[in-house]
């Protein structure tokens, strides 16, 4: 489930009307990382490492979004109402699951 949300948040960053190729790449990276995570799951990599990687990916994505919001590339309202709550809830849940 967290891979789907991680990918969705990355896809939200795709805006082909803006001439900012780095932003398009940043929107694609979550899809690529989710694919790698799913492949690692199929290959039976330790669940602890997969969950830790997902938490790291989510928090890194949040930090980059904060940076982009502060540079007025993303609206700050999007960050406060959507990104921070979703990331904190998902990261907390994943952390709790990893302790089971």
C-alpha positions in Angstrom: 0.0 0.0 0.0 2.8 2.4 0.8 4.4 1.8 -2.6 1.1 2.9 -4.2 0.9 6.1 -2.2 4.7 6.8 -2.7 4.2 6.4 -6.4 1.1 8.6 -6.4 2.8 11.4 -4.6 5.6 11.3 -7.1 3.2 11.3 -10.0 1.6 14.4 -8.6 4.9 16.1 -9.2 4.8 15.5 -12.9 3.9 18.8 -14.7 4.8 18.7 -18.4 3.7 22.3 -18.9 6.7 23.5 -16.8 10.0 23.6 -18.5 11.9 22.1 -15.5 13.3 18.7 -16.5 14.6 17.9 -13.1 11.0 18.2 -11.7 9.8 15.6 -14.3 12.7 13.3 -13.3 11.8 13.8 -9.6 8.2 12.8 -10.4 9.4 9.6 -12.1 11.8 8.5 -9.4 9.1 7.2 -6.9 7.7 4.9 -9.6 11.2 3.5 -10.3 11.9 3.1 -6.6 8.5 1.4 -6.0 9.3 -1.0 -8.9 12.6 -1.9 -7.3 11.0 -2.3 -3.9 8.4 -4.7 -5.4 11.0 -6.6 -7.2 13.0 -7.0 -4.0 9.9 -8.2 -2.3 9.4 -10.9 -5.0 13.1 -11.9 -4.5 12.4 -12.4 -0.8 14.6 -9.7 0.6 14.1 -9.2 4.4 10.9 -7.4 5.2 12.8 -5.3 7.8 15.0 -3.9 5.0 12.1 -3.3 2.7 10.1 -1.4 5.3 13.2 0.6 6.3 13.7 1.5 2.7 10.1 2.6 2.3 10.3 4.8 5.4 13.6 6.3 4.1 12.1 6.9 0.6 9.0 8.6 2.1 10.9 10.9 4.4 13.4 11.8 1.7 10.5 12.6 -0.7 9.0 14.8 2.1 12.3 16.7 2.6 12.6 17.3 -1.1 9.0 18.5 -1.3 9.7 20.9 1.7 12.7 22.3 -0.2 10.6 22.7 -3.4 7.8 24.3 -1.5 10.1 26.8 0.1 11.4 27.7 -3.4 7.8 28.3 -4.5 7.9 25.4 -7.0 5.1 23.6 -5.1 2.3 25.2 -3.2 2.8 25.3 0.5 -0.9 24.4 1.1 -0.3 21.0 -0.7 2.6 20.3 1.6 0.8 21.1 4.9 -2.6 19.5 4.1 -1.5 16.5 2.2 2.2 15.6 2.3 3.1 15.9 5.9 0.1 14.1 7.4 0.3 11.2 4.9 4.1 10.8 5.3 3.9 10.9 9.1 1.0 8.4 9.2 2.6 6.0 6.7 6.1 6.2 8.3 4.7 5.6 11.8 2.6 2.7 10.6 5.5 1.1 8.7 7.7 1.6 11.8 5.2 -0.1 14.0 4.8 -3.0 11.5 8.5 -3.5 11.4 8.6 -4.0 15.1 6.2 -6.9 14.9 
